[in-house]
Amino acid sequence: MEPLIALRGVTKAWGAAGSRLALSRVDLDIAEGEFVCLCGPSGCGKTTLLNLIAGLERPTSGEVTVRGAPVRGPGPERTVMFQESALFPWLSVQRNVEFPLEMAGVPRAERAARVERYLKMVHLWRTRDSHPHELSGGMRQRAAMARALVGEPSILLMDEPFAALDAQTRDVLHAELERIWLETRKTVVFVTHNVREAARLGDRVVMMGTRPGRITRDLAVKLARPREANDQDVTTLAGVIERELKIEIEKVIREELDDAWTPAGGGLPGAAGRDLGGGI
């Protein structure tokens, strides 16, 4: 069966005469309806890969296809959700979500019906007349999610959309995103640094290494849904992913820091008999 999204020998270079490789000969297939998490250290090319699928960047060599057709630029079947909600501050929640439909020339009655559907899906219908500054961070990301979904794309590309949120809000939105995905069966490509987030959400976790960016392992996640953040199986899988990525993460840190840095646990042990905190 032909994949929905395919990358074949994709390389992306930056700098003078392509002196820095962001991605090197990446091959990746994503089936329709899959939830794929891209996980890896800073600088491994996760966002670059997402932008290539979105059509916001073009590969230096190789090819990206959607339904067998080469990606030459952005398209209505692909929507990107970023870490920042990027809502227009002068528009209400309802008008923010409606905006892409208005730009696409969707008739008013259809716009109204679709905006209502997706605002109810993310539980923001009662706050539809509020403006972004009146919302919490989690509510703003819900609004951004509704705006991403309202165009009814087949592919949702998410670039660390919950990274700026506190842990409790992030857990709630994980559950909401999983519920929406189970309901809509969109194909989701989700970039994250957070290994527990990847284990919590993904059907697959594609682990990436850096210098240059490449895929180091493609791990199928066979845990039942719905999942909870504190599920033992999620915790165990997150540990597996973290161990797989440890070498790449330490590689990045060694390149960024000076020679005095050593991995955690590499220093001298403290004296066992010290009376730390005595008299407090």
C-alpha positions in Angstrom: 0.0 0.0 0.0 1.4 3.4 -1.0 2.3 5.6 1.9 0.4 9.0 2.3 3.7 10.8 2.9 7.1 9.6 1.6 10.6 11.0 1.9 13.2 9.4 -0.4 16.9 10.3 0.0 16.0 13.7 1.4 19.0 15.9 2.1 18.8 19.6 3.2 21.9 21.8 3.4 22.3 25.3 4.7 25.1 27.8 4.5 27.6 28.9 1.8 27.6 26.3 -1.0 25.6 23.9 1.3 28.4 23.6 3.8 26.1 22.5 6.7 23.9 19.4 6.4 20.6 19.8 8.3 19.4 16.4 7.0 21.3 13.7 5.2 19.6 11.1 3.0 16.4 10.6 5.0 13.9 7.9 4.0 10.6 7.8 5.8 7.1 6.5 5.0 4.0 7.6 6.9 0.7 5.8 6.3 -2.7 7.6 6.2 -4.2 7.9 9.7 -0.9 7.4 11.6 0.3 9.5 14.5 4.1 9.8 14.1 6.3 11.5 16.7 9.7 12.9 15.6 11.9 12.9 18.6 15.6 13.9 19.1 18.1 16.4 20.4 18.2 20.1 19.4 19.7 20.5 15.9 18.8 17.1 14.6 16.5 18.5 11.9 13.0 17.6 13.3 11.5 21.0 12.4 13.4 21.1 9.0 11.8 17.7 8.2 8.4 19.0 9.2 8.8 22.1 7.0 9.8 20.0 4.1 6.6 18.0 4.4 4.6 21.2 4.8 6.2 22.6 1.6 7.7 25.6 3.5 11.2 24.4 2.5 12.5 22.5 -0.5 15.0 19.7 -0.2 18.5 20.2 -1.5 18.3 16.7 -3.0 15.8 13.8 -2.8 12.0 14.1 -2.9 9.0 14.5 -0.6 5.7 13.3 -1.9 2.1 13.3 -0.6 -0.2 10.7 -2.2 2.5 10.1 -4.7 2.7 13.7 -5.9 5.9 15.8 -5.3 5.6 18.5 -2.7 6.4 21.8 -4.4 4.9 24.2 -1.7 2.2 24.5 0.9 -1.2 22.9 0.2 -4.7 22.8 1.8 -4.3 19.1 2.6 -1.5 20.0 5.1 -1.8 22.4 8.0 1.0 23.4 10.5 0.5 24.1 14.2 3.4 25.9 15.8 4.7 26.2 19.4 3.2 29.7 19.6 -0.5 29.9 18.9 0.0 32.9 16.5 -3.6 34.1 17.0 -4.4 37.6 15.7 -4.8 39.6 19.0 -7.4 42.0 17.5 -9.8 39.1 16.5 -12.1 37.0 18.7 -11.5 33.3 19.0 -14.4 32.7 16.6 -12.9 35.1 14.0 -9.4 33.7 14.4 -10.7 30.2 13.6 -12.9 31.4 10.8 -10.1 33.5 9.2 -8.5 30.7 7.0 -11.9 29.7 5.7 -12.7 33.3 4.8 -9.4 33.6 2.9 -10.2 30.4 1.0 -13.6 31.8 -0.1 -15.7 29.3 1.9 -19.4 30.5 1.9 -20.5 32.2 5.1 -23.0 29.6 6.2 -20.5 26.8 5.8 -17.9 28.8 7.6 -20.2 29.3 10.6 -21.0 25.6 10.8 -17.4 24.4 10.6 -16.2 27.0 13.1 -18.9 25.9 15.6 -18.1 22.2 15.1 -14.4 22.6 15.8 -14.7 25.1 18.6 -17.0 22.7 20.3 -14.5 19.9 19.6 -11.8 21.8 21.6 -14.4 23.0 24.2 -14.1 26.7 23.4 -17.6 27.4 22.0 -18.6 29.3 25.2 -15.5 31.6 24.9 -15.9 32.2 21.1 -16.2 36.0 21.6 -13.1 36.3 23.8 -9.9 37.7 22.5 -6.5 35.9 22.8 -5.3 38.1 25.7 -8.3 36.9 27.8 -7.3 33.2 27.4 -4.9 31.0 29.3 -2.0 29.5 27.4 -3.8 26.2 27.1 -6.9 27.8 25.8 -4.9 29.7 23.1 -3.4 26.4 22.0 -6.9 24.9 21.8 -7.9 27.8 19.6 -4.9 27.3 17.4 -5.8 23.6 17.2 -9.4 24.5 16.1 -7.9 26.8 13.5 -5.6 24.1 12.2 -8.5 21.6 12.0 -11.2 23.9 10.5 -9.8 23.7 7.0 -10.3 19.9 7.3 -6.8 18.9 6.1 -5.8 15.3 5.9 -2.4 16.0 7.4 -1.8 17.9 10.7 1.9 18.9 11.2 2.6 19.9 14.8 5.9 21.6 15.8 6.2 21.3 19.6 2.7 22.8 20.1 2.6 22.2 23.9 6.3 22.9 24.8 5.6 26.3 26.4 2.8 25.0 28.6 2.9 23.8 32.2 2.9 20.1 32.9 -0.7 19.9 34.1 -2.0 21.8 31.1 0.1 19.8 28.7 -1.3 16.5 30.1 -4.9 17.8 29.6 -4.1 18.8 26.0 -2.4 15.4 25.3 -5.7 13.7 26.2 -7.7 16.2 24.1 -5.4 15.7 21.1 -5.6 12.0 21.4 -9.4 12.2 21.6 -9.6 14.4 18.5 -7.2 12.2 16.6 -9.3 9.1 17.5 -12.4 10.9 16.3 -11.0 12.4 13.1 -8.2 10.0 12.2 -6.1 12.7 10.7 -2.5 11.9 9.8 -0.4 13.6 12.5 3.3 14.3 12.4 4.3 15.7 15.8 7.7 17.1 16.6 8.8 16.9 20.3 11.9 16.9 22.5 9.8 15.3 25.3 10.3 11.5 25.3 7.2 10.9 27.6 5.1 13.0 25.2 6.3 10.9 22.3 5.5 7.7 24.2 2.1 9.1 25.3 0.9 10.1 21.9 2.6 8.2 19.1 1.8 5.2 17.0 5.4 5.4 16.0 8.4 7.3 17.5 10.9 8.2 14.8 14.2 8.9 16.7 16.7 11.3 15.0 20.4 11.8 15.4 22.3 15.0 14.6 25.4 16.3 12.8 24.0 15.6 10.2 20.3 15.0 10.9 19.2 11.4 10.2 16.9 8.7 11.4 18.5 6.4 13.9 15.5 4.2 14.8 11.8 3.9 13.9 10.0 2.5 16.9 6.4 1.1 16.7 4.3 1.9 19.8 1.9 -1.0 20.5 0.3 0.4 23.7 -3.5 0.5 24.0 -5.4 3.7 23.7 -6.5 5.9 25.3 -3.3 6.3 27.3 -2.5 8.2 30.5 0.7 10.2 31.2 1.4 8.2 34.3 0.7 4.7 32.8 3.6 2.3 33.7 3.9 1.2 30.1 4.2 4.8 28.9 6.9 5.5 31.5 8.8 2.3 30.5 8.7 3.2 26.8 9.8 6.8 27.6 12.8 5.3 29.3 13.7 3.2 26.3 13.5 6.2 24.0 15.6 8.3 26.4 18.3 5.6 26.5 18.3 5.4 22.7 18.7 9.2 22.4 21.3 9.6 25.2 24.3 9.2 23.0 23.0 11.8 20.5 22.1 14.3 23.2 25.5 14.0 24.8 27.1 14.5 21.4 25.2 17.8 21.0 26.2 19.0 24.5 29.9 18.1 23.9 29.9 20.2 20.7 28.2 23.2 22.4 30.0 23.2 25.8 33.7 23.3 26.8 36.0 20.5 27.8 35.0 20.8 31.5 31.6 19.2 30.9 31.1 15.6 31.9 27.9 13.5 31.7 25.7 13.3 34.8 27.2 10.7 37.2 30.7 11.1 35.8 32.0 13.2 38.7 33.5 12.1 41.9 31.1 10.7 44.5 30.5 12.8 47.6 31.6 11.6 51.1 28.9 9.4 52.6 29.4 10.6 56.1 28.9 14.4 55.6 26.3 15.9 57.8 24.4 17.9 55.2 21.7 20.0 56.6 22.7 19.3 60.2 21.2 21.7 62.7 18.5 23.0 60.4 
